[in-house]
Amino acid sequence: MPKLKTIYETEAEIPEGYSELYQERGGRFELTGIEGVKTQADIDRIQGALTKERGDHKVTKDELTTVKTSLGDVDPTTIPATLEELTEARARLATLTAEGKLDETKIQDQITAAVTRAVGPVKRDLDAAQRQIEAERKKTLEKEAENATLQSNIKRDKIRSAIRDAAIAAKVLPTAIDDAVLVGETMFELTDAGTLVTKNDASVTPGLDPKEWAKDMMERRPHWWPPSQGGGAGGGRGENLTGKGNPWSREGWNVTAQGAKVRELGAEKAAELAGRVGAKLGDTKPPVKAA
């Protein structure tokens, strides 16, 4: 199977037999036929939406600043009833003063009520603007979280893909590929330059690329490889699988060494090693006849 790109500039560039997995978007062909795969175009669209949300957020903040400034200056255009009510209040004050019936408490109450009625609409607008800012801030945070999750998934998929390719190239057993990917993805990180290397704090030599890591793991995880390649089942160490080098053989029977082999190779590989000499895990004595 060819290595597929997430985006091709023209349909002709798509490998033969895979065109149905692509869809034309904006003049280019994007990989859409595999569930869960995200392209750079997906990231760009989310980033664009995030930029727009931030722009809208700034516009609203500017409008709120204008409203606050107008309120502080008592702008007549925002409180149109103020002048009329204050004029009426002055006229009543003058009449009462002339008649000797001035009640300062009532006049103050009337003025307070007039100001409250005038300021009320502005306060409601201010509260509404504040709620809008909070709503837009929440949407911005959600977009940022979505973008961070997408970036994390793309990074994880890149690491897994590189480890899988390296394991296949190193001839790791098909049944051990998933285990190699699971172990390897915790050991690698992406540098600022976009290269993949083992971490300084990983339980493996730091600074290795995936291919070098696979070679290093032959000693640490020998059961990932066939006996003739890995460090397990005697591979590469000159051990005799049917003679004294096999702790399950009649000549080399050794319960302590058997336990060490199980810990080293895992139960499946150890059982295979025992089976080569006609024994099985858990036997309490050597096979009757050497295989």
C-alpha positions as CSV (number, residue, x, y, z in Angstrom):
1,M,0.0,0.0,0.0
2,P,1.5,3.4,-1.0
3,K,2.0,6.1,1.6
4,L,-1.0,8.5,1.3
5,K,-0.8,12.2,1.7
6,T,-3.6,14.1,3.4
7,I,-3.7,16.7,0.6
8,Y,-2.9,16.5,-3.1
9,E,-2.9,19.6,-5.4
10,T,-4.4,17.7,-8.3
11,E,-6.5,14.6,-8.7
12,A,-3.8,13.1,-11.0
13,E,-1.4,13.0,-8.1
14,I,-3.6,10.6,-6.0
15,P,-2.3,7.0,-6.2
16,E,-4.3,4.7,-8.4
17,G,-7.2,3.1,-6.6
18,Y,-7.5,5.6,-3.8
19,S,-9.2,8.5,-5.4
20,E,-12.5,7.6,-3.7
21,L,-10.9,8.5,-0.3
22,Y,-10.4,12.1,-1.4
23,Q,-12.8,15.1,-1.8
24,E,-12.1,18.4,-3.6
25,R,-12.1,21.4,-1.3
26,G,-10.9,24.8,-2.3
27,G,-9.2,23.5,-5.5
28,R,-7.3,20.8,-3.7
29,F,-8.1,17.1,-2.9
30,E,-8.3,16.3,0.8
31,L,-8.3,12.9,2.5
32,T,-11.8,12.5,3.9
33,G,-12.6,8.8,3.4
34,I,-10.8,7.6,6.6
35,E,-12.6,8.2,9.8
36,G,-10.7,10.2,12.4
37,V,-7.9,11.5,10.1
38,K,-7.5,15.3,10.3
39,T,-5.7,17.4,7.6
40,Q,-3.8,20.6,7.7
41,A,-6.9,22.2,6.1
42,D,-9.0,21.1,9.1
43,I,-6.5,22.9,11.3
44,D,-6.5,26.0,9.1
45,R,-10.3,26.2,9.2
46,I,-10.4,25.9,13.0
47,Q,-7.6,28.5,13.3
48,G,-9.5,30.8,11.0
49,A,-12.7,30.5,13.1
50,L,-10.7,31.1,16.2
51,T,-9.2,34.3,14.7
52,K,-12.6,35.5,13.7
53,E,-13.9,34.8,17.3
54,R,-11.1,36.9,18.7
55,G,-11.8,39.7,16.3
56,D,-15.5,39.8,17.2
57,H,-14.5,39.7,20.9
58,K,-12.3,42.8,20.4
59,V,-15.1,44.7,18.6
60,T,-17.5,44.0,21.5
61,K,-14.9,45.2,24.0
62,D,-14.4,48.4,22.1
63,E,-18.2,49.0,22.0
64,L,-18.4,48.4,25.7
65,T,-15.6,51.0,26.3
66,T,-17.6,53.5,24.3
67,V,-20.7,52.9,26.3
68,K,-18.8,53.3,29.6
69,T,-17.2,56.6,28.4
70,S,-20.6,57.9,27.4
71,L,-22.1,57.0,30.7
72,G,-19.3,58.7,32.6
73,D,-19.8,61.9,30.5
74,V,-23.6,61.8,30.9
75,D,-24.1,61.9,27.1
76,P,-27.6,63.5,26.4
77,T,-28.0,61.2,23.4
78,T,-28.0,58.1,25.7
79,I,-30.4,59.6,28.3
80,P,-32.8,61.8,26.2
81,A,-35.3,62.3,29.1
82,T,-32.8,63.9,31.4
83,L,-33.0,67.5,30.1
84,E,-36.8,67.5,30.0
85,E,-37.3,66.1,33.4
86,L,-34.6,68.4,35.0
87,T,-36.3,71.4,33.3
88,E,-39.7,70.4,34.8
89,A,-38.0,69.9,38.2
90,R,-36.5,73.4,38.1
91,A,-39.9,74.9,37.2
92,R,-41.6,73.2,40.1
93,L,-38.8,74.2,42.4
94,A,-39.2,77.8,41.4
95,T,-43.0,77.7,42.0
96,L,-42.7,76.1,45.4
97,T,-40.0,78.5,46.4
98,A,-42.1,81.5,45.4
99,E,-45.1,80.1,47.3
100,G,-43.1,79.2,50.4
101,K,-44.0,75.6,50.0
102,L,-40.5,74.2,49.2
103,D,-40.1,70.6,50.3
104,E,-36.5,69.7,49.7
105,T,-37.0,66.0,50.5
106,K,-39.7,65.6,47.7
107,I,-37.6,67.6,45.3
108,Q,-34.6,65.4,45.9
109,D,-36.7,62.3,45.5
110,Q,-38.0,63.6,42.2
111,I,-34.5,64.3,40.9
112,T,-33.3,60.9,42.0
113,A,-36.2,59.2,40.2
114,A,-35.6,61.2,37.0
115,V,-31.9,60.3,37.0
116,T,-32.7,56.6,37.7
117,R,-35.1,56.5,34.8
118,A,-32.6,58.1,32.5
119,V,-29.7,55.9,33.5
120,G,-31.7,52.6,33.5
121,P,-31.5,51.9,29.8
122,V,-27.8,52.6,29.7
123,K,-27.2,50.2,32.6
124,R,-29.2,47.5,30.8
125,D,-27.1,48.0,27.7
126,L,-24.0,47.8,29.8
127,D,-25.1,44.6,31.4
128,A,-26.1,43.1,28.0
129,A,-22.7,44.0,26.5
130,Q,-20.9,42.4,29.5
131,R,-22.9,39.2,29.0
132,Q,-22.0,39.2,25.3
133,I,-18.3,39.5,26.1
134,E,-18.5,36.6,28.6
135,A,-20.3,34.4,25.9
136,E,-17.7,35.2,23.3
137,R,-14.9,34.6,25.8
138,K,-16.4,31.1,26.5
139,K,-16.6,30.4,22.7
140,T,-13.0,31.5,22.3
141,L,-11.8,29.1,25.0
142,E,-13.8,26.3,23.5
143,K,-12.2,26.9,20.1
144,E,-8.7,27.0,21.7
145,A,-9.4,23.7,23.5
146,E,-10.7,22.1,20.3
147,N,-7.6,23.3,18.4
148,A,-5.3,22.0,21.2
149,T,-7.0,18.6,21.1
150,L,-6.7,18.4,17.3
151,Q,-3.0,19.3,17.4
152,S,-2.4,16.6,20.1
153,N,-4.2,13.9,18.1
154,I,-2.2,14.8,14.9
155,K,1.0,14.7,16.9
156,R,0.1,11.3,18.5
157,D,-0.9,9.8,15.1
158,K,2.4,11.0,13.6
159,I,4.4,9.3,16.4
160,R,2.4,6.1,16.2
161,S,2.8,6.0,12.4
162,A,6.6,6.5,12.6
163,I,7.0,3.8,15.2
164,R,4.8,1.3,13.3
165,D,6.9,1.9,10.1
166,A,10.1,1.5,12.0
167,A,8.9,-1.7,13.7
168,I,7.8,-3.2,10.3
169,A,11.2,-2.2,8.7
170,A,13.0,-3.9,11.7
171,K,11.0,-7.1,11.0
172,V,9.1,-7.1,14.4
173,L,6.6,-9.9,14.6
174,P,3.2,-8.9,13.3
175,T,1.6,-9.9,16.6
176,A,4.0,-7.6,18.4
177,I,3.5,-4.5,16.3
178,D,0.7,-3.0,18.4
179,D,2.7,-3.6,21.6
180,A,5.7,-1.9,20.1
181,V,3.5,1.1,19.1
182,L,2.0,1.2,22.6
183,V,5.4,1.2,24.3
184,G,7.1,3.5,21.8
185,E,4.6,6.3,21.8
186,T,5.4,7.1,25.5
187,M,9.1,7.4,24.7
188,F,9.0,9.8,21.8
189,E,8.5,13.6,21.4
190,L,8.4,16.0,18.5
191,T,11.1,18.6,18.4
192,D,10.5,22.2,17.3
193,A,12.0,21.2,14.0
194,G,9.4,18.5,13.6
195,T,11.7,15.6,14.0
196,L,10.8,12.6,16.2
197,V,13.3,11.5,18.9
198,T,13.3,9.6,22.2
199,K,12.8,11.7,25.3
200,N,15.6,12.5,27.8
201,D,13.6,10.9,30.6
202,A,12.4,7.8,28.7
203,S,13.6,4.4,29.7
204,V,15.6,4.1,26.6
205,T,18.7,5.9,25.1
206,P,17.6,9.5,24.5
207,G,17.8,11.3,21.1
208,L,17.2,8.2,19.0
209,D,15.1,8.3,15.8
210,P,12.5,5.5,15.3
211,K,14.8,3.3,13.3
212,E,17.6,3.6,15.9
213,W,15.1,3.0,18.7
214,A,13.9,-0.2,17.0
215,K,17.5,-1.5,17.0
216,D,17.9,-0.5,20.7
217,M,14.7,-2.4,21.6
218,M,16.0,-5.7,20.2
219,E,17.9,-6.2,23.5
220,R,15.1,-4.7,25.7
221,R,12.2,-6.5,24.1
222,P,13.6,-9.6,22.3
223,H,10.2,-11.3,22.2
224,W,9.1,-8.8,19.6
225,W,11.3,-10.5,17.1
226,P,11.5,-14.1,15.7
227,P,14.0,-16.3,17.5
228,S,16.5,-15.9,14.7
229,Q,16.5,-12.1,14.9
230,G,15.7,-10.9,18.4
231,G,17.5,-11.5,21.7
232,G,14.9,-14.1,22.8
233,A,14.6,-17.8,22.3
234,G,18.4,-18.0,22.0
235,G,18.5,-15.8,18.9
236,G,21.8,-14.3,18.2
237,R,23.5,-15.6,21.3
238,G,24.6,-19.1,20.1
239,E,22.3,-21.0,22.5
240,N,21.3,-24.5,21.4
241,L,17.4,-24.7,21.4
242,T,17.4,-28.4,21.7
243,G,20.5,-29.0,23.9
244,K,21.9,-27.8,27.2
245,G,21.2,-24.2,26.2
246,N,17.5,-24.9,26.5
247,P,16.5,-25.2,30.2
248,W,13.5,-27.4,29.3
249,S,15.6,-30.0,27.5
250,R,16.5,-33.2,29.1
251,E,20.2,-32.3,29.1
252,G,19.8,-28.7,30.2
253,W,16.8,-29.0,32.7
254,N,17.0,-26.1,35.1
255,V,13.9,-24.8,36.9
256,T,15.6,-21.5,37.9
257,A,16.7,-20.9,34.3
258,Q,13.2,-21.7,33.1
259,G,11.7,-18.9,35.3
260,A,14.3,-16.5,34.1
261,K,13.4,-17.3,30.5
262,V,9.7,-16.8,31.1
263,R,10.5,-13.3,32.6
264,E,12.8,-12.5,29.7
265,L,10.7,-13.7,26.8
266,G,7.2,-13.8,28.1
267,A,5.0,-16.8,28.4
268,E,4.2,-17.2,24.7
269,K,7.9,-17.3,23.6
270,A,9.0,-19.4,26.6
271,A,6.3,-22.0,25.8
272,E,7.6,-22.1,22.2
273,L,11.1,-22.7,23.5
274,A,9.9,-25.5,25.8
275,G,7.9,-27.0,23.0
276,R,11.0,-27.4,20.8
277,V,12.2,-30.1,23.2
278,G,8.9,-31.8,23.8
279,A,8.2,-30.0,27.1
280,K,5.7,-27.4,28.3
281,L,5.5,-24.7,30.9
282,G,4.7,-26.0,34.3
283,D,6.4,-29.5,33.8
284,T,8.0,-30.7,37.0
285,K,10.5,-33.0,35.4
286,P,12.4,-33.2,32.1
287,P,10.9,-34.7,29.0
288,V,11.2,-38.5,28.8
289,K,13.1,-38.4,25.6
290,A,15.2,-35.6,24.1
291,A,13.6,-34.0,21.1
